[in-house]
């Protein structure tokens, strides 16, 4: 898989936003990593030091009323993103052409309100 995005930089983008999400009452799960060199079935690791060749980084964010957002970013420049707003809206969100950690951050800033509403109202 082509290396379009630096996953360590993407993890830093998640960490930069986590305090704001926590302050808004969301629960932010541990960042997890998948190693391209590990045997199938590949295990997710929470310790970056255990991952020699990261192929993905992911996070699960939860909110009130069973709302949730799952983001798995792949180094090839796309993400598997699923959300449920806790009421009646949810599903996958198309996420491709992610060319940098900055672009990923911009996308996160759109996905989080889609799942949890405007956090500034909290």
ZATOR-408696 format. One record per residue (C-alpha): x, y, z. Coordinates in steps of 0.001 Angstrom, whole numbers, plus 500000, padded with zeros to 6 digits. Example, Ala and Ser with C-alpha at 12.3 -4.5 7.8 and 13.67 -1.06 7.14 Angstrom:
512300495500507800/513670498940507140/
//
This chain:
500000500000500000/501349503391499030/502317505690501909/500298508832501280/499912509974504872/502175509846507902/500105507976510487/502181509281513401/501252512816512355/497622511727512035/497718510310515581/499053513674516761/496062515356515090/493735513076517067/495609513857520291/495405517604519607/491608517402519430/491007514910522239/490984517485525071/488296519520523294/486201516397522727/486581515328526347/485632518819527550/482481518560525430/481486515379527271/482610512836524701/484572509693525487/487696509221523400/489007505694523129/492664504789522881/494304505263519522/494956501864517986/497447500817515340/497579497960512865/500958496660511710/501367495693508058/503968493091509009/501879491235511581/500321487901510621/496612487468509945/494393488007511652/496091491313512405/495708492546515955/495176496154516922/497848497575519197/497510500502521587/501283500761522046/502823502452519001/506235501014519945/504935497521519126/504076498491515539/506964498319513067/505113499210509863/501799500965510591/499111500474507978/496317502175509932/495541504277512972/492080504402514509/489980505930517258/486469505403518608/484652508419520018/481442507955521998/478852510405523184/475500510599524924/472560508521523783/474674505838522132/476118508317519620/479429507176518221/482073507806515600/484586505216514434/487529506400512312/490163504106510800/492700506013508708/494867504039506279/498286505192505138/497053504986501538/494984508135502060/491481506928502842/489507506162505967/486709503869507067/484368506219508927/481072505177510502/478816507174512780/475521507067514621/474063510259516058/472253508368518806/468794509132517436/468041508217513860/470955509097511596/474085507125510913/476090505061508511/479340505251506605/480854508575505597/482881508599502371/486474509455503222/489130509343500556/491725511688499067/493186512342502508/496603513597501483/498063514841504777/497555514974508512/496206518521508095/493546517298505646/492718514503508087/492265517086510853/489899519097508676/487891515952508022/487748515102511742/486434518601512384/483532517792510051/482875514196511136/482671514865514876/479825517436514620/478000515140512220/477879512455514896/477577514597518023/476235517986516962/477887521325517519/480320520841520397/480493524552521163/476923524313522481/478058521907525198/
//
